[in-house]
Amino acid sequence: MALGQSLPLSPAAIRALRVENAKARARDFAHAHGLTEAQLVAAHVGHGAVAIDATPDRLFPLIRDLGDVMALTRNASCVHERRGIYSDYRSGPHAAMVLDPEIDLRIFPAHWKHAFAVMEPGEDGPKRSLQIFDAAGDAVHKVHLKPESDAAAFDALAAALGLPDQSQTMTLSPRTPPEGPKGNPARADDLRRDWDAMTDTHQFNTLTRRLKMNRLGAYRLAGSPRADRVAKDGITRALHAAADGGIPLMIFVGNSGCIQIHGGPIAKVVPMGPWINVMDPRFNLHLRIDHIAEVWRVRKPTRTGDAISVEAFDADGSLILQIFGYRKDAPPTAWNAFTATLPALEEVPA
């Protein structure tokens, strides 16, 4: 089926199939039936789902009123779940933020295209969530209410932001294909010179754009000690080292529309099949380690010392997650010492 054309399954047929497969995860169910997650949710409009305004400036002040909830941001290889309150929302036309001590988000409003307030049956009563999708129908961000959350505020949000058009179908855009690693060998010396002159990690994206590169392409060109490729188990080793040694981390997981950040310690790291999981009371991480194709240790200069990260990429060259040492309370001495134990691989992809 080409995106934008009529669905091979009617909304009623989708709902009937979903009842038969109620325990399947929404993402897996949608994929199995040739749907996007957004199409699956849209089929339930009028049957537990309400189409709402996806504009962050309208959403976030009302999400704050929900109280303690679970924020979820994911990509194809990693899921980041954090409990907290959506306080301290800061608007921006190109990038907005939530800066609560627990819910820490970077939001790119251009990708917030479709949103729904969803109520579905659960074993312990109704499950309420807000689900936001991009133009291709892929999930950008979700908010899951917990028993402690304010259900009345959820109903008020759905009423306030409900759209005039409550259609059960939608027109979607094609997915943007992965870019893959993009380097510019002719500008390698410029990359290294300007890299060494950085005073803030946020300058990196501007630097690579100006040199017509992207993140992974720049890493492959920069050379040690700026960027070293390490073994693919570097992420798993980092999580275990942080849990065992009480090393606080900043863990970034994102997609085109949202980046979600955990800042602080982690405690319980649980391998399970192809997954490595962090299973703490207010933070969960679920990472498909079999999706990891490359891991890099990256050192970027800042005014307050080098920021050292361990970053994972998939086979398409897309970023899966980044892990930094937590820097707010004290220098990340223990994290920096751990990263130094990761031996660099001699072979770097061309």
C-alpha positions as MATLAB code, in Angstrom:
seq = 'MALGQSLPLSPAAIRALRVENAKARARDFAHAHGLTEAQLVAAHVGHGAVAIDATPDRLFPLIRDLGDVMALTRNASCVHERRGIYSDYRSGPHAAMVLDPEIDLRIFPAHWKHAFAVMEPGEDGPKRSLQIFDAAGDAVHKVHLKPESDAAAFDALAAALGLPDQSQTMTLSPRTPPEGPKGNPARADDLRRDWDAMTDTHQFNTLTRRLKMNRLGAYRLAGSPRADRVAKDGITRALHAAADGGIPLMIFVGNSGCIQIHGGPIAKVVPMGPWINVMDPRFNLHLRIDHIAEVWRVRKPTRTGDAISVEAFDADGSLILQIFGYRKDAPPTAWNAFTATLPALEEVPA';
ca = [
       0.000    0.000    0.000;
       1.327    3.435   -0.894;
       1.035    5.944    1.910;
      -1.785    8.390    1.303;
      -3.930    5.795   -0.504;
      -6.964    4.093    1.000;
      -6.285    1.386    3.559;
      -6.614   -2.259    2.521;
      -8.419   -2.750    5.848;
     -11.381   -0.643    6.870;
     -11.279    1.014   10.308;
     -13.943   -1.449   11.458;
     -11.827   -4.379   10.257;
      -8.782   -2.973   12.047;
     -10.750   -2.689   15.286;
     -12.044   -6.251   14.953;
      -8.545   -7.612   14.362;
      -7.263   -5.641   17.311;
      -9.852   -7.216   19.597;
      -8.653  -10.629   18.443;
      -5.024   -9.631   19.127;
      -5.523   -7.444   22.176;
      -2.290   -8.506   23.897;
       0.000   -7.712   20.949;
       2.041   -4.534   21.303;
       0.565   -1.746   19.185;
       3.751   -1.272   17.162;
       4.026   -5.015   16.432;
       0.335   -5.312   15.573;
       0.472   -2.366   13.185;
       3.569   -3.697   11.431;
       2.055   -7.168   11.077;
      -0.996   -5.716    9.299;
       0.770   -3.227    7.034;
      -0.287   -0.211    9.082;
       1.473    2.611   10.834;
       0.790    3.107   14.527;
      -1.021    6.346   13.703;
      -3.410    4.512   11.356;
      -4.097    1.926   14.041;
      -4.994    4.612   16.578;
      -7.011    6.639   14.051;
      -9.166    3.578   13.334;
     -10.300    3.803   16.974;
     -11.473    7.433   16.789;
     -14.944    7.404   18.292;
     -14.120    4.063   19.907;
     -11.852    5.228   22.703;
      -9.663    7.652   20.754;
     -10.090   11.387   20.111;
      -8.047   13.224   17.465;
      -6.497   16.269   19.152;
      -4.314   19.241   18.243;
      -0.659   18.117   18.049;
       0.797   21.618   18.530;
       3.278   21.437   21.436;
       2.419   24.946   22.664;
      -1.174   23.843   23.185;
      -0.422   20.348   24.436;
       2.215   20.844   27.077;
       0.485   23.285   29.425;
      -2.376   20.767   29.654;
      -0.080   17.738   29.968;
       1.412   19.379   33.048;
      -2.034   19.249   34.662;
      -2.042   15.432   34.388;
       0.429   15.239   37.275;
       2.768   12.272   37.650;
       2.790   10.287   34.378;
       5.139    8.177   32.274;
       6.865    9.812   29.281;
       7.894    7.524   26.416;
      10.124    8.318   23.468;
      11.501    5.654   21.168;
      13.136    4.873   17.877;
      13.272    1.552   16.036;
      15.904    0.143   18.400;
      15.435    1.745   21.805;
      12.611    2.756   24.171;
      13.112    5.400   26.887;
      10.469    5.598   29.653;
      10.598    8.163   32.461;
       8.141    8.951   35.253;
       7.615   12.567   36.256;
       5.672   15.784   35.768;
       5.778   17.934   32.633;
       6.787   21.126   34.411;
       8.873   23.988   33.006;
       7.835   23.833   29.350;
       9.746   26.312   27.196;
       8.324   27.135   23.786;
      10.306   27.574   20.587;
       9.315   27.559   16.902;
      12.091   25.163   15.869;
      12.995   23.533   19.197;
      11.075   23.521   22.471;
      11.963   21.950   25.812;
      10.580   20.425   28.986;
      13.089   20.894   31.812;
      11.508   19.131   34.762;
      14.088   17.353   36.981;
      12.630   14.026   35.803;
      10.945   14.711   32.435;
      13.682   16.242   30.269;
      12.746   16.637   26.587;
      13.931   18.374   23.433;
      10.972   18.845   21.103;
      11.023   19.604   17.368;
       7.497   20.895   16.633;
       7.702   20.552   12.835;
       7.409   16.771   13.271;
       4.377   16.819   15.613;
       1.654   16.223   13.013;
      -1.017   13.874   14.421;
      -2.109   13.398   18.028;
      -4.739   11.417   19.895;
      -6.110   11.099   23.401;
      -6.610    7.354   23.827;
      -8.565    5.380   26.394;
      -8.504    1.605   26.094;
      -9.497   -1.218   28.419;
      -6.906   -2.623   30.776;
      -6.792   -5.361   33.396;
      -6.906   -2.778   36.204;
      -9.297   -0.326   34.561;
      -9.055    2.108   31.644;
      -5.581    2.864   30.268;
      -5.241    6.518   29.231;
      -2.523    7.910   27.000;
      -1.624   10.753   24.675;
       0.046    9.617   21.465;
       1.781   11.919   18.990;
       2.935   10.911   15.501;
       4.924   12.416   12.652;
       3.801   12.968    9.061;
       4.616    9.349    8.165;
       2.521    7.995   11.054;
       5.429    6.929   13.265;
       5.321    7.608   16.991;
       7.151   10.742   18.120;
       6.189   10.779   21.814;
       3.649    9.208   24.167;
       2.344   10.098   27.619;
       0.898    7.248   29.685;
      -1.227    8.049   32.702;
      -0.652    6.115   35.923;
      -3.054    5.468   38.817;
      -1.692    8.606   40.492;
      -2.369   10.754   37.408;
      -5.342   13.110   37.097;
      -7.973   11.385   34.929;
     -10.255   14.453   35.025;
      -7.438   16.579   33.576;
      -7.074   14.023   30.777;
     -10.774   14.376   29.920;
     -10.446   18.162   30.015;
      -7.447   18.022   27.665;
      -9.305   15.849   25.159;
     -12.285   18.223   25.241;
     -10.132   21.360   24.895;
      -7.913   20.094   22.070;
     -10.340   17.877   20.140;
     -10.251   18.576   16.395;
     -13.347   19.301   14.276;
     -12.265   16.460   11.964;
     -12.623   13.162   13.832;
     -11.888   10.960   10.822;
     -10.883    7.324   11.279;
      -8.453    7.461    8.344;
      -5.575    9.774    7.509;
      -3.278   10.805    4.671;
       0.366   10.147    5.445;
       3.648   11.183    3.855;
       6.387    8.728    2.817;
       9.025    8.046    5.454;
      12.291    9.900    5.021;
      14.928    7.244    4.254;
      17.952    7.003    6.566;
      20.756    9.289    5.469;
      23.610    6.938    6.278;
      27.073    8.141    7.304;
      28.075   11.266    5.373;
      31.645   12.467    5.514;
      33.597   14.989    3.468;
      37.239   13.861    3.332;
      38.294   17.060    1.569;
      37.306   18.980    4.727;
      38.812   16.560    7.265;
      41.446   19.061    8.425;
      38.759   21.736    8.859;
      36.687   19.261   10.874;
      39.542   18.494   13.260;
      40.531   22.153   13.667;
      36.993   23.356   14.338;
      36.240   20.331   16.540;
      39.183   21.188   18.795;
      37.949   24.797   18.999;
      34.462   23.887   20.283;
      33.412   25.291   23.653;
      29.987   23.627   23.848;
      28.687   20.264   22.616;
      25.737   21.979   20.916;
      28.178   23.536   18.423;
      28.801   20.110   16.901;
      25.639   19.981   14.788;
      26.344   23.422   13.344;
      29.910   22.368   12.577;
      28.938   19.210   10.711;
      26.203   20.952    8.708;
      28.632   23.640    7.584;
      31.119   21.004    6.444;
      28.388   18.974    4.709;
      28.767   15.973    6.999;
      26.609   14.228    9.559;
      27.377   12.800   12.984;
      28.615    9.319   12.041;
      30.441   10.557    8.959;
      32.313   13.085   11.085;
      33.204   10.458   13.693;
      34.723    8.224   11.044;
      36.907   11.091    9.794;
      37.878   12.856   12.995;
      40.368   10.367   14.366;
      41.524    9.720   17.921;
      41.214   11.143   20.546;
      38.143   12.940   19.180;
      36.314    9.768   18.138;
      37.306    6.131   18.632;
      35.308    3.162   17.462;
      34.934    0.602   20.268;
      33.410   -2.858   20.542;
      29.651   -3.228   20.116;
      29.284   -4.330   23.727;
      30.449   -0.881   24.870;
      26.885    0.213   25.628;
      26.106   -2.884   27.690;
      29.389   -2.478   29.562;
      28.570    1.174   30.227;
      25.171    0.355   31.718;
      26.563   -2.392   33.945;
      29.484   -0.208   35.067;
      27.121    2.643   35.955;
      24.797    0.380   37.932;
      27.610   -1.450   39.734;
      29.675    1.653   40.447;
      26.946    4.172   41.180;
      28.010    6.300   38.207;
      25.300    8.850   37.293;
      24.533    9.104   33.587;
      22.725   11.169   31.010;
      21.013    8.822   28.539;
      19.625   10.377   25.342;
      17.144    8.508   23.120;
      15.306   10.215   20.294;
      13.690   10.339   16.891;
      13.070   13.129   14.397;
      10.516   14.858   16.647;
      11.671   14.332   20.223;
      14.734   13.533   22.342;
      14.172   12.224   25.878;
      16.905   12.375   28.511;
      17.454   10.521   31.763;
      19.783   12.285   34.176;
      21.015   10.482   37.287;
      21.955    7.024   38.557;
      20.656    3.680   37.336;
      20.400    0.564   39.485;
      18.908   -2.545   37.875;
      20.287   -3.694   34.505;
      18.561   -6.798   33.135;
      19.552   -8.672   29.948;
      16.632  -10.437   28.280;
      17.121  -12.135   24.920;
      18.183   -9.512   22.361;
      17.358   -6.718   24.827;
      19.369   -4.982   27.530;
      17.039   -3.251   29.991;
      17.220   -0.756   32.815;
      14.332   -1.565   35.175;
      14.276    1.128   37.865;
      11.149    2.423   39.651;
      11.001    5.712   37.708;
      13.205    5.014   34.680;
      13.128    2.142   32.185;
      15.298    1.661   29.108;
      14.824   -1.129   26.542;
      17.609   -1.459   23.958;
      17.863   -4.010   21.134;
      21.553   -4.862   21.342;
      21.293   -6.930   18.155;
      20.468   -3.699   16.267;
      23.801   -2.108   17.220;
      26.245   -1.994   14.289;
      28.809    0.540   15.589;
      29.691    2.069   18.967;
      31.871    5.179   19.318;
      33.586    6.864   22.247;
      33.450   10.583   21.472;
      35.306   13.422   23.166;
      34.093   16.994   22.624;
      35.752   20.012   24.279;
      33.634   22.374   26.401;
      34.348   25.347   28.648;
      34.136   23.092   31.699;
      36.178   20.175   30.388;
      35.769   17.432   27.817;
      32.314   15.867   27.403;
      32.833   12.165   26.725;
      30.007   10.055   25.297;
      29.481    6.467   24.231;
      27.115    6.329   21.241;
      25.444    3.489   19.325;
      24.416    3.427   15.666;
      22.400    0.914   13.653;
      23.264   -0.687   10.321;
      21.747    2.272    8.429;
      24.003    4.697   10.280;
      21.155    6.109   12.383;
      21.848    7.123   15.971;
      20.224    4.781   18.523;
      21.300    6.378   21.808;
      23.993    8.441   23.500;
      25.332    8.083   27.047;
      27.241   10.884   28.789;
      28.446   11.281   32.336;
      26.094   13.335   34.513;
      27.760   16.734   34.950;
      25.371   18.863   37.022;
      26.518   18.008   40.551;
      30.205   17.225   40.055;
      32.715   16.501   37.276;
      32.012   13.089   35.713;
      35.321   11.668   36.919;
      34.099    8.085   37.355;
      32.393    8.069   33.948;
      35.490    9.430   32.231;
      37.599    6.761   33.914;
      35.231    4.030   32.731;
      35.241    5.235   29.115;
      39.036    5.071   29.110;
      38.780    1.306   29.707;
      37.013    0.743   26.378;
      39.747   -0.294   23.921;
      39.611    1.393   20.535;
      39.182   -0.833   17.499;
      41.814   -0.468   14.855;
      39.387   -0.970   11.975;
      37.214    2.049   11.163;
      34.615    1.696    8.366;
      35.481    3.503    5.150;
];
